[in-house]
Amino acid sequence: MNLTVISSLDALCRQQACEDLAAAHPGSLVVLHDLMEDGLVVRRIFSGRILLEREETMLEHGCLSCAVRLDLVPSIERLLRHSKAPIIIGLPPAVPASAAVSALRRGPTRAATVGTVLLACSPDALEDQIWDAHTLFESGFTPAPEDERTPGEFLVGELAFADTVLLTEPDIVPPDPLGRERGLHLLRELAPHAEVARDAAAVRQGLHRYADAVARTAPGHAHPPGSPARSTESPFATVFHRIERPLHPGRFRDALAALAEGCCLLRGQLWIASAPACRIGIQGIGPRVWLENLGAWPEGDAAPRAGNQAAGYGAPASSVIAATGEDLDAGEFGNLLMSCQLTDEELALHHHQTRSTA
């Protein structure tokens, strides 16, 4: 049995995507969940435009993940027992597809495969949503006030996890051809792995690869720019740099604002001289930039490069950063990052200090 999981930032994009996909695949069942205020979950099941079922469930708290785990999985399990029709799952706005797919992989006991993970997205609004500094709750995308993610954080995560992006254009929003084209360029730069479908009939089934999707969304992950065939008309580009020496914490802190300026997305891992045993993740989405400790450097099969072992801990380490934005100067970005690495004298002192404390 084939399952299609649809995530979206807003209900209008989700509704259009579900209706269009159901029309393109007659006989499909459409399962919609909505999280309302005070933890009320509304589940609706459609066959075409016919409403087959509507149920309400109260959660103890308005947790998006709980809505998926406690209601979605049992609902799909029940449908699989009574129907062989393809199932289209429309998640509540701002619920990550990864939560649903992970729960579905652990849940149904009957044969079911998540064949497609699709983000319903309006390219006209994509750039503005990435740069929205408000939380999802403040911008009206979720009723959960404790959800402190921004719209950009949600969208970037979905673009990384999804295998397909279905373009939507809700009727109540006036068309913006120039904004749509600019959004398409940005979308392809942020998600070079994803297929972009201009309509539901163009959505291909069976593209989802769970392990690849999880790897793309892993903290600290950074990939080189997409295909060299990227449109030369695109105002957006991705620069990618690897630094083999530890970074000076003070110089990197001073350079961070300049590195992040104008970047829609900044991601990767850092090797900081003041915490050599720790792999530090860096993530910047729109106006937010943050660092997090990802733990010890993983043991890899690759041989450590000369002078490039994390303070004698035996694991190869390096700083890897990818930045996506408009009119980025790869040379200037690289030079600024290089200026943060330890000099020969600092590196010698660093090695002496780490040996003394080992």
Secondary structure, 3 states (H helix, E strand, C coil): CEEEEEEECCHHHHHHHHHHHHHHCCCCEEEEEEECHHHEEEEEEEECCEEEEEEEEECCCCCHHHHHHHHHHHHHHHHHHHCCCCEEEECCCCCCHHHHHHHHHHCCCCCCEEEEEEEEECHHHHHHHHCCCCCCCCCCCCCCCCCCCCHHHHHHHHHHHCCEEEECCCCCCCCCHHHHHHHHHHHHHHCCCCEEECCHHHCCCCCCCHHHHHHHHCCCCCCCCCCCCCCCCCCEEEEEEEECCCECHHHHHHHHHHHHCCEEEEEEEECECCCCCEEEEEEEECCEEEEEEEEECCCCCCCCCCCCECCCCCCECCEEEEEEEECCCHHHHHHHHHCCECCHHHHHHHHHHHHHHC
